[in-house]
Amino acid sequence: MALLGSQYASSDDEESEAPSKNGKAITASSIVAAPDVSLDVWSHCGGRVEKCANIMQDPMRLQLMLAKPTDTALTYNVPYADLARPSQGPSNPYQSTQGNVLKRKSALTGDAQEAVISDATFTAQHRTFQSLGYTKDPSINGAYVGDLVKAQALGGKDVVQMRPSKEESAAFRRKRQKKGDAGIVDGEGAYKGPWARYQDDQLYEDEAMLGEEELASDEEYIEEAIVPARSATVAKLTSDYQDDIANTETTEFHGTTQYDYQGRTYMHVPQDLDIDLRQEPGSQKNYIPKKLIHTWKSHTKAINALRFFPNSGHLLLSASADAKVKLWDVYHNRELLRTYSGHTKSVTDATFSPTGTHFLTGSYDRQMKLWDTETGACISRFQTSTKAVPHVLRFYPSTDTNEFLCGTSDKKIVQFDIRSGEMTQEYDHHLQAVNTITFVDENRRFITTSDDKSLRAWEYNIPVPIKFIAEPYMYSLVRASAHPNGKSVAFQSGDNQIVVYASTDRFRQNRKKCFRGHNNAGYAIDVGVSPDGQFLMSGDSGGYVCFWDWKSCKMWHKVSAHEGPVVCAQWHPKESSKVATAGVGGEIKYWD
């Protein structure tokens, strides 16, 4: 048996040396590390003997070749230098001459040389080049790169050396007037604070007064070539919120007849229909609407809220950005019944009382008003102590209630009593404007969401939250709708999805229920659950109305409803497949 190398000896002292293939004995000095292979390698080269001669002329190289051309394993240890050697072309310029380690000086743009420089020096030279246009050359002492003319003019100083000395800074501060006493308003020693002037400014004022010239503003004498344009004064109505000084509310009846043959108004629930409007909500199976059956047109601007009459749904209330609130007939002639006027700015929200005899409206004029649904009279007005804009309004859902909640733009939820008109409670824990208020757990608790991307649960009349949810992945929850089973609430999230949270003690998110497939980013789009809890409905920024199956979370249907974004969508409380939608165009559409 041939040994692996000439430096190795047999493990058996008595074992005789193995003969070679040609019968001749091979001495230990002639044994190589590789097995004995044939030296007849020129047959593998064919006519390329001359080209291969420089590689195969070394006998050690000949024996280091593979035993067979078909072998896939090496029979000897190959040096790292041979493995890293290129098969063709010049040698690697970055190959180290000492050892087998490659030099780590190569870069995409060339040979990068290492240089030791502190972070402070590098930052100072980098800022010098950005501000002054030149910097020191780190490879040559005393040399500069960049704007050499400016470097010569400034003596090669960097931004740290260009700073004024402490004496110069103190002299500059002495030129400024004293800040004065904060307790003195006018006269000598009055408080000037950051508006204290410098001596140069005072000299400019004195020269202007001596020359009987009008004192210019700071911008005018710094850049005197710029002449300010004389523009008309912008009205306060377009630049700032304005208090509601028009305390005169009006109403107008548009219907055919105000009373029927028995002297009843439109408040009476009709009974001459093919459906019983006095049945329990959710008592019949719901279906997806497929066709448009009616369109109401009267508003001139976007509609912000749609509300069906409680329990029966024979009337529809709409609040618009044209500062009007209108009441529509859902059955019979489907006509406009009454217009309520009294706000001076866009109406943000409207909500019926549990009995429907009254309804509340909130507006950007910072006022909330309680209206009589039948007569159109404004019963009372409400306003927060900070005169905040009401974003969401909700009556306490009880037939004998006299209180309502208001979520405002100043991060608070305020509770009012409609009998006294006074504020009875204030819930102040949110960090930004409040978006939704939803009563849960048999009306003993309510959930609020805000622009601060959080969800808070409260006990009614207790101003301390019992649950606070704010996750890093959460977006603002802009609209909400409680499920009829009372166990969960669906929220319209700002990341184009609808999320579901439990309305029980833990208020956990149901991660298995997530409804996607619509676009809502940038809009406060309504979300609604069908009365039987089988379907979920939402508007869309592209003008669609989307329907999902509640159990499977799969999109069931998608209807092209409006030209602009659909921001309002409400299920009829008693009909099996009727919904009302509205968008930014001011039209209200009724689907079946």
Secondary structure, DSSP 8 states (H G I E B T S, - for coil): ---S-TT---S-TT------TTS----GGG--SS----S--GGGTTT-HHHHHHHH-SHHHHHTS-SSTT--S-SS---HHHHHS-SSSS--TTB-SSSS-B-S-EETTEE-------HHHHHHHHHHHHHHSEEE-TTSTT-EEE-HHHHHHTTT--TTTTS--HHHHHHHHHTB----BTT--SSTTB--GGG--BHHHHHHHHHHHHTT-----HHHHHSTT----------HHHHS---------EEEE-SS-SS-TTS--TTS---SSSS-TTS-TT-S------SEEEEEE--SS-EEEEEE-TTT--EEEEEETTSEEEEEESSTT--EEEEEE--SS-EEEEEE-TTSSEEEEEETTS-EEEEETTT--EEEEE--TT---EEEEEE-SSTT--EEEEEETTS-EEEEETTT--EEEEE---SS-EEEEEEETTTTEEEEEETTS-EEEEETT--SEEEEE--TT---EEEEEE-TTSSEEEEEETTTEEEEEE-SSS--EEEEEEEES---TTS---EEE-TTSSEEEEE-TTSEEEEEETTT--EEEEEE--SS-EEEEEE-SS-SS-EEEEETTSEEEEE-
